[in-house]
Amino acid sequence: MISAVLVVLLLLSGAIAIAAGAFDVERVDFGGLHRVSYDEAYRAAGIRPGDFMGSLDADGAREALSELPWVRSAEIRRRWPGAVEIDIVERAPAALALTGPDSWVLVDSEGRVLTTALASPPSLPRLSGISAAPASGRYLAPDADALLAVLDTADGQPGFAVAAVWRDRRGDVRARIRRQPDGAVFETALGDDSAIGAKTAAIAAVVSDLAPSDAVLDVSVPHLPVLRAEDR
């Protein structure tokens, strides 16, 4: 009997606490914001002071935040009795892609479009010869996948940096590279979309031995890199 009374009292005290707002959200704190503003994140998360802590839709907030172009992921934690902490991991710009004639947008390594057209594009590798970049928050078309793979695999290779990647009139992949540390520029032909990692490794293997010229470094067969005259 006494146990039953205690249970009832506990339930009543809990109901009174809830009714009094003892477990309502008092503040929403964000961490990791750099490109995304607090106001943007706050609006997207949809968690407001006065919401009941026990019924927060963390999954819905996480999904809504991930729709923001710059957001890679969001972790949401309750800090009882009344705080909500949201840690944001933002995306990093990896390249520029054309969205129209002479109009460039930032994209990340996955092809996510991060911005609208930029008035002053930064110094990043440029992707072209592919489908026009869509609106921010969406992804480049699949014809950009091999170009992004060039950037990804070249990032771990010594001796050169990629300045531009494009598809030529045949749809093959080409890149303009800058040798390090002397800054000499070379054009490379990577051929089709296969074995991109092996092809960037082939560039790294021979780039230090190249003399500046108008010849194209052809690594379309990665184990047989050759210099050939530019197509006219």
ABEGO torsion letter per residue (X at the ends): XAAAAAAAAAAAAAAAAAAAGAABBABBBBBGBAABBAAAAAAAAGBBBGBBAAABBAAAAAAAAAABAABABBBBBBBOAABBBBBBBBBBBABBBBABBGBBBBBBAAGBBABBBBABBBBBBBBBGBBBBBBBGBBBBAAAAAAAAAAAAAAABBGBBBABBBBBAAGBBBBBBBBOAAGBBBBBBAEBABGAAAAAAAAAAAAAABBBBABBBBAABAABBBBBBBBX
